[in-house]
Amino acid sequence: MCVASLRGATVQDHVALVEIELCGELMIAASAAEGDRLSPDLIDEVLNVGRPGPPPPAGVWPR
């Protein structure tokens, strides 16, 4: 069996790094929160996202 070595090469998955950072932020918030669970509003605040709104009007999305 031949396994490629990654020594000396830098491999980064930028999406994975962002996901890891967001998970860390959620863990920090969970450890500081009172109670067993984070509320959906607090999760949105930690992840810096808003509530989904209505879909955009037809023709707005690029094709």
Phi and psi in radians as a Rosetta constraint file:
Dihedral C 1 N 2 CA 2 C 2 CIRCULARHARMONIC -1.921 0.35
Dihedral N 2 CA 2 C 2 N 3 CIRCULARHARMONIC 2.185 0.35
Dihedral C 2 N 3 CA 3 C 3 CIRCULARHARMONIC -2.041 0.35
Dihedral N 3 CA 3 C 3 N 4 CIRCULARHARMONIC 2.247 0.35
Dihedral C 3 N 4 CA 4 C 4 CIRCULARHARMONIC -1.251 0.35
Dihedral N 4 CA 4 C 4 N 5 CIRCULARHARMONIC 2.412 0.35
Dihedral C 4 N 5 CA 5 C 5 CIRCULARHARMONIC -1.647 0.35
Dihedral N 5 CA 5 C 5 N 6 CIRCULARHARMONIC 2.414 0.35
Dihedral C 5 N 6 CA 6 C 6 CIRCULARHARMONIC -1.859 0.35
Dihedral N 6 CA 6 C 6 N 7 CIRCULARHARMONIC 0.256 0.35
Dihedral C 6 N 7 CA 7 C 7 CIRCULARHARMONIC -1.128 0.35
Dihedral N 7 CA 7 C 7 N 8 CIRCULARHARMONIC 2.321 0.35
Dihedral C 7 N 8 CA 8 C 8 CIRCULARHARMONIC 1.505 0.35
Dihedral N 8 CA 8 C 8 N 9 CIRCULARHARMONIC -0.323 0.35
Dihedral C 8 N 9 CA 9 C 9 CIRCULARHARMONIC -1.722 0.35
Dihedral N 9 CA 9 C 9 N 10 CIRCULARHARMONIC 2.455 0.35
Dihedral C 9 N 10 CA 10 C 10 CIRCULARHARMONIC -1.822 0.35
Dihedral N 10 CA 10 C 10 N 11 CIRCULARHARMONIC 2.145 0.35
Dihedral C 10 N 11 CA 11 C 11 CIRCULARHARMONIC -2.080 0.35
Dihedral N 11 CA 11 C 11 N 12 CIRCULARHARMONIC 2.185 0.35
Dihedral C 11 N 12 CA 12 C 12 CIRCULARHARMONIC -2.309 0.35
Dihedral N 12 CA 12 C 12 N 13 CIRCULARHARMONIC 2.353 0.35
Dihedral C 12 N 13 CA 13 C 13 CIRCULARHARMONIC -1.911 0.35
Dihedral N 13 CA 13 C 13 N 14 CIRCULARHARMONIC 1.781 0.35
Dihedral C 13 N 14 CA 14 C 14 CIRCULARHARMONIC -1.104 0.35
Dihedral N 14 CA 14 C 14 N 15 CIRCULARHARMONIC -0.607 0.35
Dihedral C 14 N 15 CA 15 C 15 CIRCULARHARMONIC -1.142 0.35
Dihedral N 15 CA 15 C 15 N 16 CIRCULARHARMONIC -0.764 0.35
Dihedral C 15 N 16 CA 16 C 16 CIRCULARHARMONIC -1.099 0.35
Dihedral N 16 CA 16 C 16 N 17 CIRCULARHARMONIC -0.684 0.35
Dihedral C 16 N 17 CA 17 C 17 CIRCULARHARMONIC -1.122 0.35
Dihedral N 17 CA 17 C 17 N 18 CIRCULARHARMONIC -0.687 0.35
Dihedral C 17 N 18 CA 18 C 18 CIRCULARHARMONIC -1.161 0.35
Dihedral N 18 CA 18 C 18 N 19 CIRCULARHARMONIC -0.742 0.35
Dihedral C 18 N 19 CA 19 C 19 CIRCULARHARMONIC -1.086 0.35
Dihedral N 19 CA 19 C 19 N 20 CIRCULARHARMONIC -0.700 0.35
Dihedral C 19 N 20 CA 20 C 20 CIRCULARHARMONIC -1.120 0.35
Dihedral N 20 CA 20 C 20 N 21 CIRCULARHARMONIC -0.728 0.35
Dihedral C 20 N 21 CA 21 C 21 CIRCULARHARMONIC -1.110 0.35
Dihedral N 21 CA 21 C 21 N 22 CIRCULARHARMONIC -0.741 0.35
Dihedral C 21 N 22 CA 22 C 22 CIRCULARHARMONIC -1.131 0.35
Dihedral N 22 CA 22 C 22 N 23 CIRCULARHARMONIC -0.694 0.35
Dihedral C 22 N 23 CA 23 C 23 CIRCULARHARMONIC -1.090 0.35
Dihedral N 23 CA 23 C 23 N 24 CIRCULARHARMONIC -0.704 0.35
Dihedral C 23 N 24 CA 24 C 24 CIRCULARHARMONIC -1.077 0.35
Dihedral N 24 CA 24 C 24 N 25 CIRCULARHARMONIC -0.731 0.35
Dihedral C 24 N 25 CA 25 C 25 CIRCULARHARMONIC -1.093 0.35
Dihedral N 25 CA 25 C 25 N 26 CIRCULARHARMONIC -0.706 0.35
Dihedral C 25 N 26 CA 26 C 26 CIRCULARHARMONIC -1.145 0.35
Dihedral N 26 CA 26 C 26 N 27 CIRCULARHARMONIC -0.678 0.35
Dihedral C 26 N 27 CA 27 C 27 CIRCULARHARMONIC -1.128 0.35
Dihedral N 27 CA 27 C 27 N 28 CIRCULARHARMONIC -0.711 0.35
Dihedral C 27 N 28 CA 28 C 28 CIRCULARHARMONIC -1.105 0.35
Dihedral N 28 CA 28 C 28 N 29 CIRCULARHARMONIC -0.786 0.35
Dihedral C 28 N 29 CA 29 C 29 CIRCULARHARMONIC -1.109 0.35
Dihedral N 29 CA 29 C 29 N 30 CIRCULARHARMONIC -0.703 0.35
Dihedral C 29 N 30 CA 30 C 30 CIRCULARHARMONIC -1.155 0.35
Dihedral N 30 CA 30 C 30 N 31 CIRCULARHARMONIC -0.654 0.35
Dihedral C 30 N 31 CA 31 C 31 CIRCULARHARMONIC -1.242 0.35
Dihedral N 31 CA 31 C 31 N 32 CIRCULARHARMONIC -0.454 0.35
Dihedral C 31 N 32 CA 32 C 32 CIRCULARHARMONIC -1.603 0.35
Dihedral N 32 CA 32 C 32 N 33 CIRCULARHARMONIC -0.217 0.35
Dihedral C 32 N 33 CA 33 C 33 CIRCULARHARMONIC -1.420 0.35
Dihedral N 33 CA 33 C 33 N 34 CIRCULARHARMONIC 2.663 0.35
Dihedral C 33 N 34 CA 34 C 34 CIRCULARHARMONIC -1.552 0.35
Dihedral N 34 CA 34 C 34 N 35 CIRCULARHARMONIC 2.554 0.35
Dihedral C 34 N 35 CA 35 C 35 CIRCULARHARMONIC 1.632 0.35
Dihedral N 35 CA 35 C 35 N 36 CIRCULARHARMONIC -3.104 0.35
Dihedral C 35 N 36 CA 36 C 36 CIRCULARHARMONIC -1.533 0.35
Dihedral N 36 CA 36 C 36 N 37 CIRCULARHARMONIC -0.412 0.35
Dihedral C 36 N 37 CA 37 C 37 CIRCULARHARMONIC -2.399 0.35
Dihedral N 37 CA 37 C 37 N 38 CIRCULARHARMONIC 2.724 0.35
Dihedral C 37 N 38 CA 38 C 38 CIRCULARHARMONIC -1.517 0.35
Dihedral N 38 CA 38 C 38 N 39 CIRCULARHARMONIC 2.432 0.35
Dihedral C 38 N 39 CA 39 C 39 CIRCULARHARMONIC -1.274 0.35
Dihedral N 39 CA 39 C 39 N 40 CIRCULARHARMONIC 2.690 0.35
Dihedral C 39 N 40 CA 40 C 40 CIRCULARHARMONIC -0.975 0.35
Dihedral N 40 CA 40 C 40 N 41 CIRCULARHARMONIC -0.626 0.35
Dihedral C 40 N 41 CA 41 C 41 CIRCULARHARMONIC -1.158 0.35
Dihedral N 41 CA 41 C 41 N 42 CIRCULARHARMONIC -0.691 0.35
Dihedral C 41 N 42 CA 42 C 42 CIRCULARHARMONIC -1.200 0.35
Dihedral N 42 CA 42 C 42 N 43 CIRCULARHARMONIC -0.678 0.35
Dihedral C 42 N 43 CA 43 C 43 CIRCULARHARMONIC -1.058 0.35
Dihedral N 43 CA 43 C 43 N 44 CIRCULARHARMONIC -0.792 0.35
Dihedral C 43 N 44 CA 44 C 44 CIRCULARHARMONIC -1.056 0.35
Dihedral N 44 CA 44 C 44 N 45 CIRCULARHARMONIC -0.701 0.35
Dihedral C 44 N 45 CA 45 C 45 CIRCULARHARMONIC -1.134 0.35
Dihedral N 45 CA 45 C 45 N 46 CIRCULARHARMONIC -0.773 0.35
Dihedral C 45 N 46 CA 46 C 46 CIRCULARHARMONIC -1.113 0.35
Dihedral N 46 CA 46 C 46 N 47 CIRCULARHARMONIC -0.723 0.35
Dihedral C 46 N 47 CA 47 C 47 CIRCULARHARMONIC -1.474 0.35
Dihedral N 47 CA 47 C 47 N 48 CIRCULARHARMONIC -0.046 0.35
Dihedral C 47 N 48 CA 48 C 48 CIRCULARHARMONIC 1.024 0.35
Dihedral N 48 CA 48 C 48 N 49 CIRCULARHARMONIC 0.835 0.35
Dihedral C 48 N 49 CA 49 C 49 CIRCULARHARMONIC -2.201 0.35
Dihedral N 49 CA 49 C 49 N 50 CIRCULARHARMONIC 2.782 0.35
Dihedral C 49 N 50 CA 50 C 50 CIRCULARHARMONIC -1.896 0.35
Dihedral N 50 CA 50 C 50 N 51 CIRCULARHARMONIC 3.059 0.35
Dihedral C 50 N 51 CA 51 C 51 CIRCULARHARMONIC -1.228 0.35
Dihedral N 51 CA 51 C 51 N 52 CIRCULARHARMONIC 2.506 0.35
Dihedral C 51 N 52 CA 52 C 52 CIRCULARHARMONIC -1.151 0.35
Dihedral N 52 CA 52 C 52 N 53 CIRCULARHARMONIC 2.445 0.35
Dihedral C 52 N 53 CA 53 C 53 CIRCULARHARMONIC -1.837 0.35
Dihedral N 53 CA 53 C 53 N 54 CIRCULARHARMONIC -2.954 0.35
Dihedral C 53 N 54 CA 54 C 54 CIRCULARHARMONIC -1.180 0.35
Dihedral N 54 CA 54 C 54 N 55 CIRCULARHARMONIC 2.709 0.35
Dihedral C 54 N 55 CA 55 C 55 CIRCULARHARMONIC -1.144 0.35
Dihedral N 55 CA 55 C 55 N 56 CIRCULARHARMONIC 2.678 0.35
Dihedral C 55 N 56 CA 56 C 56 CIRCULARHARMONIC -1.167 0.35
Dihedral N 56 CA 56 C 56 N 57 CIRCULARHARMONIC 2.754 0.35
Dihedral C 56 N 57 CA 57 C 57 CIRCULARHARMONIC -1.064 0.35
Dihedral N 57 CA 57 C 57 N 58 CIRCULARHARMONIC 2.709 0.35
Dihedral C 57 N 58 CA 58 C 58 CIRCULARHARMONIC -1.007 0.35
Dihedral N 58 CA 58 C 58 N 59 CIRCULARHARMONIC 2.478 0.35
Dihedral C 58 N 59 CA 59 C 59 CIRCULARHARMONIC 1.539 0.35
Dihedral N 59 CA 59 C 59 N 60 CIRCULARHARMONIC -0.028 0.35
Dihedral C 59 N 60 CA 60 C 60 CIRCULARHARMONIC -1.439 0.35
Dihedral N 60 CA 60 C 60 N 61 CIRCULARHARMONIC -0.662 0.35
Dihedral C 60 N 61 CA 61 C 61 CIRCULARHARMONIC -1.266 0.35
Dihedral N 61 CA 61 C 61 N 62 CIRCULARHARMONIC 2.415 0.35
Dihedral C 61 N 62 CA 62 C 62 CIRCULARHARMONIC -1.172 0.35
Dihedral N 62 CA 62 C 62 N 63 CIRCULARHARMONIC 2.574 0.35
